[in-house]
Amino acid sequence: TKIRGGVQDIYHIDAYRVTAKNVLDIGWEEIVADKNNIIIIEWANKIKKIIPQKSLWIKLKLVNPSHAIPAESRRTEASENKREIILLSK
């Protein structure tokens, strides 16, 4: 998915069911070549061999899994589904 921004474009890749070759086929080299692009990848470990060395890895983790809200839920109470963000450097 590509979202056009003013100066930066945002790309979202859900790598759960794709291979690194699939991502390369959609123009990956051009996407990562533009340093203004923001690329958000779910399941990034599945395609980590094509992710640039100097990428910022962000891991989202439920603080209290017993209070998780199912993905299809429409609740908006942020306190019900708190997440911890861990910044990793590759």
C-alpha distance (Angstrom), angle and dihedral (degrees) to the residues before:
residue distance angle dihedral
T1 . . .
K2 3.81 . .
I3 3.78 123.4 .
R4 3.81 114.6 -166.4
G5 3.77 113.5 -134.6
G6 3.78 133.7 179.8
V7 3.80 100.1 -98.7
Q8 3.79 99.3 -9.0
D9 3.78 131.9 49.4
I10 3.80 119.6 -148.4
Y11 3.79 120.2 -142.0
H12 3.79 123.6 -166.4
I13 3.80 120.0 -162.7
D14 3.78 123.1 -176.9
A15 3.80 100.6 -159.9
Y16 3.80 95.4 -178.5
R17 3.81 94.5 104.8
V18 3.81 102.4 20.9
T19 3.76 134.9 80.8
A20 3.78 129.4 -132.9
K21 3.82 87.3 -105.2
N22 3.82 90.9 56.3
V23 3.80 89.7 53.1
L24 3.81 92.2 46.8
D25 3.81 88.7 52.0
I26 3.83 92.5 59.0
G27 3.81 91.9 60.2
W28 3.80 101.3 -86.4
E29 3.81 93.8 159.9
E30 3.81 91.5 57.1
I31 3.80 92.4 44.9
V32 3.83 94.6 53.1
A33 3.81 92.8 40.0
D34 3.82 90.6 67.8
K35 3.81 104.1 76.9
N36 3.82 90.3 -162.7
N37 3.80 91.9 65.8
I38 3.79 120.5 101.1
I39 3.80 112.0 -147.6
I40 3.79 121.4 -166.4
I41 3.81 115.4 -169.6
E42 3.77 125.8 -172.1
W43 3.81 114.0 -156.3
A44 3.82 89.1 14.7
N45 3.81 92.1 167.0
K46 3.80 88.1 72.3
I47 3.83 91.2 63.9
K48 3.80 100.8 25.2
K49 3.81 92.9 127.0
I50 3.83 90.2 71.8
I51 3.81 97.8 40.9
P52 3.83 112.5 104.7
Q53 3.83 117.1 -105.1
K54 3.79 94.4 -119.7
S55 3.80 96.1 56.2
L56 3.78 124.6 131.8
W57 3.79 111.7 -123.5
I58 3.80 117.6 -156.0
K59 3.78 119.5 -169.7
L60 3.82 118.8 -159.8
K61 3.77 116.1 -156.1
L62 3.79 130.9 176.9
V63 3.78 110.8 -115.1
N64 3.80 92.0 -151.6
P65 3.84 111.9 18.0
S66 3.82 91.8 -172.8
H67 3.82 88.4 67.4
A68 3.80 96.5 47.7
I69 3.79 117.8 138.9
P70 3.81 115.1 -136.2
A71 3.82 113.6 -110.0
E72 3.79 92.0 -115.1
S73 3.81 91.7 55.1
R74 3.80 117.8 113.0
R75 3.83 96.1 -154.4
T76 3.75 114.6 127.8
E77 3.80 102.3 -169.6
A78 3.80 100.2 126.3
S79 3.78 93.2 -161.9
E80 3.80 90.3 62.6
N81 3.79 93.4 64.4
K82 3.80 108.0 32.1
R83 3.78 118.0 175.9
E84 3.75 133.1 -162.4
I85 3.80 117.7 -138.7
I86 3.78 118.3 -148.0
L87 3.81 117.8 -170.3
L88 3.79 113.3 -147.8
S89 3.75 128.9 -172.1
K90 3.77 118.1 -146.0
